[in-house]
Each structure stands twice: as C-alpha cells, then as structure tokens.
C-alpha cells in the first residue's frame, strides 16, 4: 500500500522515469487502487516536476505518460484536484491553488498543442517554472508591476479583446503597460488593440487619432487587411488628423480597397461619396446601384443573425426613397434601420453607432410629416398578405397551423424551423409602426369560401412558397405541390399580433 508521500513523489516526477513507461515490471506501482492516502498537489509540486523533467531529458512519450497518469488515473486520489476558485484564475491567480490550476492548464497545453517536438516541450517547461517564480514575485506587488510570461501576455491580450468592463483600475493599468510594450515590439494584436482603442477612446486608452492612424497604417502595411484600409478611410473622411478638415481623396483611395474586398462599410461610404461627389465624380445613379445591391445582400444576413451593418445600409436605402419623394417606402426602410440599430446597441456601443441611431430617429420624424393623413392604423385589413410572403420562402420548410375561430374567421400561424442554416423572418408593417424578427408569426383572415385542402393531413402541413393565382386566390405550396388554397380572403394584421411574437 502506498501513501500520500508516494503521490507527492509521482506529481513531482521524483520517481524513476521508467515508472511512467508502459512496461509490466512496474505494474504494482501503476495500480491506482494502491493509493488510498489523500494529497492536495501544489503549484510548487508542479514547478519541481518541470525541473525534474528537464534534468531527466524528458522525451514526448515520457511526458505524455506522466501527465496522463497524474491528471487522469490518479485524479480521484487527490484532495480537491479540480476545485477552481477566483475570477479569471488562470490569468489572475487569487491564491496558491489558482496558481496550481494555471500551471496545470499550461502543462496540459503541452500535450495538446506541442505534441512530440521535444525542444518546444523544453521551452514550455521553462516557461511554467517562470510562471511559478513570477507568481511569488507578483503576490507582493501591485498588478501594474507584475512579471508575466510570453504566453500569459498573449492570453491577457485575448482577454482584453473579449471583455474589460469588469476589470479593476489596477489591472487596467497593467493592460495599458503590456499593450504599450507589445506595440513597441510591433506585436500585431497589441497594435490592433491600441489602434482601435485610440479610435474614439475606450476604457483603457484616451482618444488619440494620430496614434490610431499610425498604428492602423502600420498594420495595413504589414498584412494588407482591407478592414484596416476601411478604418483609415474613416479617419481621412472625417479629417480626424487634419483638424476636422476632410481628406476625401485619401478616404476614397482607402475605401476603394475595402470596396474591392466586399467590406460593407467601405461599400456604403463609397456610395456616399458618389452621391455627393466627394473625392470622386458625382454620380447619384452609381450610389443608388451600390446601396440597392448592398441592401438585398445584407438583409438576409441580418435575418440569419449577422449584424451585417444592416442598420447603416437600410438607413441609406430609406434616404434614397426620401430624396425621390417616395415617403411610404422610405418610412418602411427607416423602421428596419431603427430596429437594427437598437438591436446592435444592446450588444455594443462602438464609436459612431449612437450617431447612427440619432440620424435614424431624426429622419423618421421628418418622413412622418410627409405621409398622407390616415396612414397610421391600429389594424390593417388587406387582400395582400405580405407578412405571409415575408415568413414563407424557399430556403426552408415552414409549418402552417390554421385554426377556425368562427363561421368565416380563421387564424393562420407560420413556424419556421430552427437551425443554423435557417434564418428568422423580418416582418415590417409601416402602417402599424411595427417591426419584428421572428421564427413564428400568426394573424387572422376572413373568407366566405372554405379553405381547399389538397393534403391528407391538414394538421401537419408544410410549405415553402406562395403562388398568386387569380381573383384573390393564393396557393400555399411545397415545391410545386399545392398544400391548401385560400380564396377571396381579407387578411387582418394588428399591433397585438406583433406583441405576441
């Protein structure tokens, strides 16, 4: 029978390395049932293990055998082996055991990412030893003075990108220090973080347009990413580094690069420039062509859950119709834009998005003044069930449920299937001032003629298209097969239908 001291020796790699190879003479030592003692490993144990592995000239197979045996086979023999405490303990150890887990995670990554490259295993083991030494130094110092390994710095940069809202001021100072040092070393990730942090300012960096332009320009020169060109286009378009005086020619050059790579922002900014003749020939027709093409490309993506800059595109689509005096169509698209920007602002508050919302709100108020009296209603009755056309399309097989309310009144519900490859539908009712993005929508209709069911089971109907026949007749079909037909109906849409979504 073995005890806790033997467990500790295994964790520290103090036993004969041959014991971690798959031979039979050590079968008794390998028998997990022999270990009844309880032992809680420490980060110091892992540090000693790394040192002993380096002394033994550990090869990849020996390392894998040791780690699998320690972390898997013997895990139940350790006290609290997998108990993890503290917020972001891997990066910000709050206690010795958090530090143990951080080092254990780093050791595990050796097996996952390095494999059989023995020189890289050696470098990783040296870094884990450094993690322990840094921790002992760091717990006696403020975060801004912490020592960190290269891997820890990379993880901290990744954490910065994901979330800094709840980070303390002292750790924010550490972020700033690390990012500045890494920018000096031309670390692309750090340069991107600072470049976009200085673009309008964030929780770590003050607004500094010159610094932002310098870093984004350097990034663009390094890899030619068209999104960096798009950012530079905005800096020049608004004269951020020219005392507010636009530099349209430079902006057009950079936006053109983004345009060529289908960057949506660059595309609608090029459209803006053609509309006004800024930095290029004035061509409203070209502008309108770009916006229409963008709109019909972005709307499906938005329904699939991608922001796709749809608010900005729908805003320009609406403005196009407003300039041409087509106010009801303009209002339709302003409602879409308003819905999309509010949805975006719930997730982020990127520089400029609030201004987009203000422009949409102002434009909606302007267009309302041009709509005919009686345009707005609480209930819409029409022969054209446009919301059913919005809900039903050939991209998916939607379920239809029809319920009989009374003698000539029915309720029809469309349910789109769930799935990553099936988007929601956007239903817009300008007269009701309502918009929704949904997988299921129901409304009523009235007809004096019976519904003609062409299917065997009217309680289990699926369709993917609607065909207009004649005399107010609509065939609901699955492919070319007619499922049911509705004739001479008045379709009713109310604000309450949207509230039930």
N, C-alpha and C positions, 0 to 999 in steps of 0.2 A: 504494500500500500504506500502510495506517495502522498506528500502533504503540500501545504501552501508554498514552502520553500522551493519545492521542485517546480511548481507552477511559475514561480518568480524566475527561476533559472531558465525555464523554457522561453518565457517572454523576453528575457534579456539575452537570449542566444548564447548562454554561458555553457550549455551542454555541448557534447561532441557534435560538430556539424553533421556527422554521418547519421545521427539520430533522426535527421529531417529528410533523409533519403528513403525511398521505398524499398528497404531490404527487410528480411524476415528475422534476423538475429535480434532486432530491437523491437520485436512485436509487443513484448511486455510493456516496454516504456511507452509505446504508442497507444496502449489500451486506455481509452478515456475513462473507463469505469474505475480505474485505479485512483483517480483524483477526486477525493471527497472533501478535501480542505477548501476553504473559501479564501480567495485572494483578490484584492482590487488592484489592478495594474495602475501605474502612474506614468506621467509623461517622462519622468527620469528613467523609468524602465525602458521606454522606447528609445530614449537617447542612447542608453548603454547598448541596447540591441543594435542600433545603427553603427556604433563604434565597433562592436564585436564582429559584425558582418564585414565591415571594411577591413578589419585585421585578418579575417579568415579568407579574404579574397572571394567573397560570395559570388557564385555564378547565378544566372537567372533561375535555373531549376531549383537550386537550394533555397533561394529567396522565396519562390512561389510555394515550396513545400512548407517552409517555416510559417509564412503568413497564413496560408490556408489552415494549417493545424492550429495556430494560435487564435485566429479570428472566427473560425467555424467549428472545428472539432471540440475545442476546449472552452468555447464561449459560455456554456452553461455552468462551468466551474468558477467563473469569475464573479465577483460581487459587483452588481450594477454595471456590467460591462457596457451595456448600450444605453444607460441613462445619460441624457444630454440636457444640460441646463444653460440658461442665458440666451439673450437675443443675439443672433449672428455670431454664435460662439466660435465658429470656425475662424472668423476674421477678428473678432473682438473678444478673446477669452476673458471671462469674468472670474474664473477660478482655475485651480490646477487641473480639475477634471475636464473642463472645457478645452484646456490646452492639450490634454491627452487625446481628446477626440479630434482636435485639429491635426495633430501629428499622425494619429491613426488613419485619418482620411488621406493625408499626404502619402502615407505608406501604401494604402490601398490603391492610390492613383498610379503608383509604380507598376503594379501588376496590370492595371487596365490600359495605361497609355504607353508604357515603355517596353514591356514585353521582354525580349531577350537581348536588348542592347546593354551590355554589361558596363560600358563606360558611362552611359546615361544613368544606369542604376546607381553607380558610384556617386555621380554628381547629385542625384536626388537624395541619397542618404546623407551626404554632406550638408545639403540644404535643410534637411529635417533636424540635424544636430544644431544647425544655426537657428532654427525656429525655437528650440528649447532655450538656447543661450539668450536670444532676443527677448523671449518671454520673461526671463528672470531680470533682464535689464528694464523692460518696459513696465513691469508692475510697480516699479519705484519712480516712474517718470510720467509726466503728462503726455497724452496721445500725440501732441504735435512734435515731441522729441523721440517718438518710438523708432526702434530699428526694425526693419522688415526685410524679408527675403524677396527675391525676384518674383516668385510665384504668388506670395501674399500681395505684392503690389499689383500684379495682374488681376487677382481676384477682387481687390479693393476697387480698381478701376471699373471692373464689370459691375460691382455693386453700385458704384456711383451712377452708372447709366440707368440701372433699374429703379433705384429709389434713394433719395436723400432727404425726404420730407421729415422723417423722424430722427435724423442724425443730430447728435448734440453739437454745440458750438465748438467744443474742443476737438471732436473728431472731424468737424468741417474744416478746421484749421489744418488737420493732418491731410485731408483730401487736397486742400489747396497746395500744401507743400509738396506732396507727392506728384501732383499733376504738373506743377511748375517745373520740378526737377526732371520729370519724364519728357516734358516739352523741350527742355534744353537738350535732351538726348535724342530728340526727334522721334519719340515714340508716337506712331500714328494715332493710337487710341487716345492717348493723353492730349494730343494736339486737337483731335476732334472734340473731345470733352470741353477743353478750354475755348476752342474756336467758337463752338455753339453756345457755351456759357456766356462769353463776352458779347454774343449776338443778342443784344437787348438786355442782358444781365440775368442771373439766376440766383439761387440761394448760396452759391459759393463765390461767383465772380461778378463784379460790377460790369455794367455795360461799357464796352470799350471797342468801338467799331474798327479802329485802326488795328488793334491786336487781333480781332476776329478776322479781318481781311487778310492780314499777314499769315495767320495760321491756315485759313481755308485755302489761300493761294498756294501755300507750300504743299498742302495735302493734294490739291488738284495736280500740281506738278509731279508729285510722287506716283500717283496711280491713275490720273485722268478720270476719276469718278464723275459722271455727269451731274450728280446731285451736289457736288461741291461747286461745279460751274453754275448751277441754278442758284445756290446761295450767293455767289459772287454777283450774279445778275441782279439780285435784290439789293445788295449793298450799293451797286452803281446806279440802279434805277432810282433809288430814293436819295442818292447823294450822301450816304451815311458818312463817308470820309472826305466830303467836299463841301463842308459847311451847309449841308442841305440842298446844294445845287445838283440836280440830277446829271448823270453822265450817261445819256441814253445810248450813244454809240457803243460804249463798252458793255452796257447792260444787254444790248441786242446781240452782241457777239457771244456773250456767255449763255444767254437764254437760248440762242440758236443751237448750242452744243446740247443743252438739256432737251430741246425740242427734237433734235435728231435721235435722241435715245428714249423718246416717249416719256420724259419726265412731265407729269401732268401740270405742275406749277409753271414750268418753263413754257409749256404749250399755251396756257391761257394768258400768260404775260406777253408772249409774242402776239397773241390775238389782240390784247390791249394796245400794244404798240402799233400794230397795223391799223387799228381803229382810229387812233389819234395821230398817226404819222410821226411817232416819236422814235428817232434813231433809224427810221426806215421810210419807205414810200407809204403814203396814206392809202389804205385800201380797206374800207368797211366790208366789202364783199369777202375778201380773204379772211378777215376777222370772224365774220359770221360763219363761214365754212368751217373754220377751226373749232369754234365753240359748239356748233351742232355735232360735229364728229366726236368731240370730247364728251358731250352730254350723253349721247347714245352708247358710248363706251363705258362711262363712269357709273351710270345709273344701275346697270346690272351688278357691277362690282359692289356698289353700296348695298344693294339688296342681299348680297352674299356675305355682308358683314365687314367689308373693307371700306374704310372711310373714303378712299379714292379721291379726296379733295372735292367730293361731290357738292358740298355747300358752295364752294367758290365757283364751280362750273355752272350750277343751277342759277346762282346769282347773275352770272353773265348772260345766261340764256334768257332769264327774265328781263334783264336790262335791254337786250336786243329787241324783244317784243314791245317793251315800253317805248323805246325810241321810235318804233314804227306804228305807235298808236293802237296796238293790239293788247288792250289792258286786261281783258279776262285771262288771256294766255300768260301774260306777264305775271298776274297775280298767282296763277297756278304754280309757276316755277318759283316765285318768291316764297310760297308756302313750303315747297320742297326744300329750298335753301335754308329757310328758318328752322325746319325740323332737323336738317342735317347738321347745322352749326351748333344747335343746342345739344344734340347727341355727342358731338365732338367735345364740347366744352365740359361735359360731365366727366370725360376721361383725362383731359389735359387743358392747360391754359397757355399754349405755345404763343410766343410773341406774335401779335397781329391778329389772332383769332377773335379777340373781343372787338376789334375794329371791324372785322367782317360782320359780326353779329349786329353791330350798330348800323352799318350800311344797309343790311337787310331790313332791319326794323324801320329805318327811315324810308326806304323805298316802298315798303308795304303801305305805309301811311300815305305816301304820295299817290300810289296807284289806286287806292281805295277811293280817292276823291274823283277819279275818272270813271268808276264803274257805274253802270246805269242804276237808277232807283229801283229797289226791289230785287237787286241781285242776290242779296244775302237772305237765307231762309233757315228755318229750323227743320224743315222737312222738304226733301226733293222727290218729286214724282216724275218719272220719265219713261219713255219707251226704249231708251238706250241704257242697258245695264252695264255701264262702262266699268264699274268696280268688279264685276264678274270677269270681264276681259283682263283686268289687272291681276286678278287672283289665279286665273287659269292660263297656263301656257304649255307649250310642247316640251319644255325642259323637264317636266315632272308629271307624275300621275297623281292627280288630286282626288280626294274622296269627296263625294257630294251627299249631303243629307237634306232631304226635303220633308218638312212636316206640314200637315194640314191643320190650319188654325180654325177656320170655319168654312162656310159654304164656298166662297170663292177666294179665300185668303190663304197664302202659304208662306212658309219661311224656308229659305234656302241657305245652307251653310257650306262653305268651301274649306277644306282642310288640306293644306299642302304637307307632303311628307317631311319628316326631319332627316337631316343628313348633311354632311359637309359639302356635298356636291349639289345641294338644292337650297336656293336662297329663299328669303321671305319675299313677300309682295308688298309694294308700296301702293297704297290706296289714297288718292287725293280727291277731296270734294271741295272745290273752291267756294261754291255757294254756301256750304256749311262751315267754312273756315276750319276744316279738319284734315289731318294727315295721319296716317299710321303705317307702320312697317310690321307686318304680321304673317303668321302661317295659317291663321284661321280667321274667317270673316263671315258674318251672317247678316242677312237683311230680308225684308219681306217683299212679296209681289202679289198682285191680284189678277185674276183672269176668270172669265166666264166659261172658258173651254177647258176640258180635262187635260191633264198632262199625259202625253203619249209616251208611255214607257216601252222601249224596244228591247229591254234587257229582261232576263229571267228573275233577277233578284233586285227589286227596287230599293232594298235597304242596304245594299252593298254595291254602290255604283262608283266607278272611277272614270274620270275624263281628263283629256289633255288639250282640248281645243273647243272653241265655239264657232259655229258657222251660221252666218246670217242667210236665211232663205228668202222668203218674200212675205209681204203682208204681215210684218211684225212677227215673224216666226224665227226662232233660234233653235238650232240643233246642237245639243251637247254631245260631243263625240270622244271616243278613244281611238286615236288614229283616224281611219276612215269609217269606223263602225259607229253608227248612231246609238247612243245610250238612252236618251229621252229628248222630247221636243216640247217646248213651251210656246204657245201661240197667244197673240193678242193680249199681252200682259202689260200692266203698269208696274214698274219697278220702283220701290219706295226705299229711300235712304234717309236716315235721321241722325242727328248728333249722338243720340243714345246708342246707335249701332257702333260708333267709334269708342264710346266709353266702355262697352262690354268686351272690347278686344283684350 
